[in-house]
Amino acid sequence: MAKVYQFMADGFEDIEALIPVDVLRRGGVDIKTVSIYDQLLVTSAHGVEIVTDLCFDEADLSDADLLMLPGGMPGATNLNKHEGVKAALLKQNAAGKMISAICAAPLVLGGLGLLKGKRATCYPGFEQTMEDAQYTAELFTVDGNIITGEGPAAAFPYAYSLLALLTNQETANEVAEGMRFVHLMEK
């Protein structure tokens, strides 16, 4: 079973954090939410309080197949200030393992140089933070081990792409159909 950790900081975008967690859990992926603080409670950009699964200091990230960053402001900048998160992302990348970021969160990857020469997307206006990346303006972009998403409306297609990469396309299709996403896109 694939193992995923999503870092959570105050100011995260609600649906960019929770839709991928929901989709991945429905698809049988072991995903844990990780507060970057010394407490489990984090607050979204819209004032929704979430109790995470772990605090950063208690998370053993060595078995991670994917490390995820939700967007939102100031959530993305709060993640970018956390040296432990940045070190974990660099280690994950050096191992060739998957990293994903959506909306404003690719700014963390850009600041670490992880997007150099990569195709990537982000929320419009954050392109300049993706140093030396080729901006795609797609809902989601997969380039090697890096997966990026555009913004709140892209949370579902982004999540299904992650599920397909972590399991298989059939599982992602089944979850999308069960959630009526396919039906929605037919309208």
RAQUI-V184941 format. One record per backbone hydrogen bond with DSSP energy under -0.5 kcal/mol. NH is the residue of the N-H (numbers start at 1). CO is the residue of the C=O. If there is no record, write none. Layout:
BEGIN
nh = {NH/NH}
co = {CO/CO}
END
This chain:
BEGIN
nh = {4/5/6/7/7/8/11/12/12/13/14/17/17/18/19/21/22/23/24/25/26/27/28/29/30/31/32/34/35/35/36/42/44/45/47/49/50/52/52/53/54/56/56/58/59/59/61/63/64/65/66/67/68/69/70/75/76/78/79/80/81/81/82/83/86/87/88/89/90/91/92/93/94/95/96/97/98/99/100/101/102/103/105/107/108/109/110/111/112/113/114/115/116/117/118/120/123/126/129/130/131/133/134/135/136/141/143/143/146/147/147/148/149/150/154/155/158/159/160/161/162/163/164/165/166/167/172/173/174/175/176/177/178/179/180/181/182/184/185/186/187/187}
co = {30/66/32/5/68/34/43/9/43/71/12/13/14/14/15/17/18/19/20/21/22/23/25/24/2/29/4/6/33/54/8/50/48/12/44/47/42/40/50/33/33/35/37/55/55/56/59/60/61/3/3/98/5/100/7/11/72/74/75/76/77/78/79/81/82/83/84/85/86/87/88/89/90/91/93/92/65/145/67/147/69/149/102/104/105/105/106/107/108/110/109/109/113/132/115/134/103/123/126/127/129/130/118/133/120/148/141/146/143/99/145/141/101/139/151/152/154/155/156/157/158/159/160/161/162/163/168/169/170/171/172/173/174/175/177/176/176/180/181/182/183/184}
END
